[in-house]
Amino acid sequence: MLNDYLKKLISEYADDELDLETTQQVSEFIDKNRDAEEHFHKLQSLRRLTTEHLGEETEDPTLELRMMNALQLRSYEQTWWERVFASRVLSPRKATAVAFMILVIVLFLFSYFQAPVTRFISDTRARVEQLGGEAQTELTERRDEITESLGELLAPPSSDEEEEKRTSNAIEQEVSLA
């Protein structure tokens, strides 16, 4: 039985990708090991069939682009969720379907919550108007109180005689009433 490392070396040997020293070592190993020799012959026959088949195939201009896309999707540089996102979520059909579903959900929620939202807005507007009226009334009362207090503070001082007359008149009126 050959492990993956040896299979990879034999494959690179068949593709003539090894340096001279490694090529000699792999060649000697293939000559001595029956499993290695069988694997090498399978690779050669596979290579022969591939070249025969590709020779008959018409050239596809999009083949390279599709292969690069497939390699990118299988790239180990991407995490599993990035590969899923790239292959499943970004397809135009699915993106269109998702956008349509989101639109339907938004329209449904808008129609379902339109009455409560409208009621909330009208209740809030009425409460704001009520509070505005109360604040206006309170401000008017406070303004009148302040105006009256300022009027008393800014009024010219009265003479003591007038004050005595007023007090004496008030006392006389109380006595006469009593």
C-alpha positions as CSV (number, residue, x, y, z in Angstrom):
1,M,0.0,0.0,0.0
2,L,1.2,3.5,-0.9
3,N,0.6,6.5,1.3
4,D,-0.5,9.8,0.0
5,Y,3.0,11.3,0.0
6,L,4.4,8.5,-2.2
7,K,1.4,8.8,-4.6
8,K,2.1,12.5,-4.9
9,L,5.8,11.9,-5.6
10,I,4.9,9.3,-8.3
11,S,2.3,11.8,-9.8
12,E,5.0,14.5,-9.9
13,Y,7.4,12.0,-11.4
14,A,4.8,11.2,-14.2
15,D,4.3,14.9,-14.8
16,D,8.1,15.5,-14.9
17,E,8.0,18.1,-12.1
18,L,10.8,16.7,-9.8
19,D,14.4,17.7,-9.7
20,L,17.1,15.3,-11.0
21,E,18.0,13.6,-7.7
22,T,14.4,13.1,-6.6
23,T,13.5,11.8,-10.1
24,Q,16.3,9.1,-9.8
25,Q,15.1,8.1,-6.3
26,V,11.5,7.8,-7.4
27,S,12.5,5.9,-10.5
28,E,14.4,3.4,-8.4
29,F,11.5,3.0,-6.0
30,I,9.1,2.3,-8.9
31,D,11.4,-0.3,-10.3
32,K,11.6,-2.1,-6.9
33,N,8.0,-1.7,-5.6
34,R,5.2,-3.5,-7.5
35,D,2.4,-1.2,-6.0
36,A,4.4,1.9,-7.1
37,E,4.8,0.5,-10.6
38,E,1.1,-0.2,-10.9
39,H,0.2,3.3,-9.7
40,F,2.7,4.8,-12.2
41,H,1.2,2.8,-15.1
42,K,-2.4,3.9,-14.0
43,L,-1.3,7.5,-14.1
44,Q,0.3,7.1,-17.5
45,S,-2.8,5.5,-18.9
46,L,-5.0,8.2,-17.3
47,R,-2.7,10.8,-18.9
48,R,-2.9,9.1,-22.3
49,L,-6.7,9.0,-22.1
50,T,-6.9,12.6,-21.0
51,T,-4.8,13.8,-23.9
52,E,-6.8,11.7,-26.4
53,H,-10.1,13.0,-25.1
54,L,-9.0,16.6,-24.9
55,G,-7.6,16.4,-28.4
56,E,-11.1,15.7,-29.7
57,E,-12.8,18.3,-27.5
58,T,-13.7,21.7,-29.0
59,E,-12.1,24.6,-27.3
60,D,-14.4,26.2,-24.7
61,P,-13.6,29.9,-24.1
62,T,-15.3,29.9,-20.7
63,L,-13.6,26.8,-19.4
64,E,-10.7,28.6,-17.9
65,L,-13.0,31.2,-16.2
66,R,-15.2,28.4,-14.8
67,M,-12.2,26.5,-13.5
68,M,-10.8,29.6,-11.8
69,N,-14.2,30.2,-10.2
70,A,-14.4,26.6,-9.0
71,L,-10.8,26.8,-7.6
72,Q,-11.6,30.0,-5.9
73,L,-14.7,28.5,-4.3
74,R,-12.6,25.5,-3.0
75,S,-9.7,27.8,-1.9
76,Y,-8.4,27.1,1.5
77,E,-7.7,30.8,2.0
78,Q,-11.4,31.3,2.5
79,T,-13.2,30.1,5.6
80,W,-16.1,27.7,5.3
81,W,-18.7,30.4,5.8
82,E,-17.0,32.6,3.1
83,R,-17.2,29.7,0.7
84,V,-20.9,29.1,1.5
85,F,-21.6,32.8,1.1
86,A,-19.8,33.0,-2.2
87,S,-21.4,29.9,-3.6
88,R,-24.9,30.1,-2.2
89,V,-25.8,33.7,-1.2
90,L,-24.3,35.6,-4.1
91,S,-26.0,33.8,-6.9
92,P,-28.3,36.2,-8.8
93,R,-31.4,34.0,-8.5
94,K,-31.0,33.7,-4.8
95,A,-30.2,37.3,-4.3
96,T,-33.3,38.3,-6.3
97,A,-35.5,35.9,-4.3
98,V,-34.1,37.2,-1.0
99,A,-34.7,40.8,-2.0
100,F,-38.3,40.0,-3.1
101,M,-39.0,38.2,0.2
102,I,-37.6,41.1,2.2
103,L,-39.8,43.5,0.2
104,V,-42.9,41.3,0.9
105,I,-42.1,41.1,4.6
106,V,-41.6,44.9,4.9
107,L,-44.8,45.6,3.1
108,F,-46.7,43.1,5.3
109,L,-45.2,44.6,8.5
110,F,-46.0,48.1,7.3
111,S,-49.6,47.2,6.6
112,Y,-49.9,45.3,9.8
113,F,-48.4,48.0,12.0
114,Q,-49.8,51.0,10.1
115,A,-52.9,51.4,12.4
116,P,-50.9,51.3,15.7
117,V,-48.3,53.6,14.3
118,T,-50.9,56.1,13.1
119,R,-52.7,55.9,16.4
120,F,-49.4,56.4,18.3
121,I,-48.6,59.5,16.2
122,S,-52.0,61.1,16.6
123,D,-52.0,60.3,20.4
124,T,-48.6,61.8,20.7
125,R,-49.6,64.9,18.7
126,A,-52.7,65.4,20.9
127,R,-50.6,65.0,24.1
128,V,-48.0,67.5,22.8
129,E,-50.7,70.0,22.0
130,Q,-52.3,69.6,25.5
131,L,-49.0,70.0,27.2
132,G,-48.3,73.1,25.0
133,G,-51.6,74.6,26.1
134,E,-51.0,73.9,29.7
135,A,-47.5,75.4,29.5
136,Q,-48.8,78.5,27.7
137,T,-51.4,79.0,30.4
138,E,-48.9,78.6,33.2
139,L,-46.4,80.9,31.5
140,T,-49.2,83.6,31.1
141,E,-50.0,83.3,34.9
142,R,-46.3,83.5,35.8
143,R,-45.9,86.5,33.5
144,D,-48.8,88.3,35.2
145,E,-47.4,87.6,38.7
146,I,-43.9,88.9,37.7
147,T,-45.4,92.0,36.1
148,E,-47.4,92.7,39.2
149,S,-44.4,92.2,41.4
150,L,-42.2,94.4,39.3
151,G,-44.9,97.1,39.3
152,E,-44.9,97.1,43.1
153,L,-41.1,97.2,43.2
154,L,-40.8,100.0,40.7
155,A,-43.7,102.1,42.0
156,P,-42.5,105.4,43.6
157,P,-42.4,105.3,47.4
158,S,-45.5,106.7,49.1
159,S,-45.3,109.3,51.9
160,D,-45.8,108.3,55.6
161,E,-48.7,110.7,56.0
162,E,-50.7,109.0,53.3
163,E,-50.0,105.7,54.8
164,E,-51.1,106.9,58.2
165,K,-54.4,108.2,56.7
166,R,-55.0,104.9,55.1
167,T,-54.4,103.0,58.3
168,S,-56.5,105.4,60.4
169,N,-59.3,105.2,57.8
170,A,-59.1,101.4,57.9
171,I,-59.2,101.4,61.7
172,E,-62.1,103.9,61.8
173,Q,-64.0,101.7,59.4
174,E,-63.4,98.6,61.5
175,V,-64.5,100.5,64.6
176,S,-67.7,101.8,63.0
177,L,-68.4,98.3,61.7
178,A,-68.0,96.8,65.0
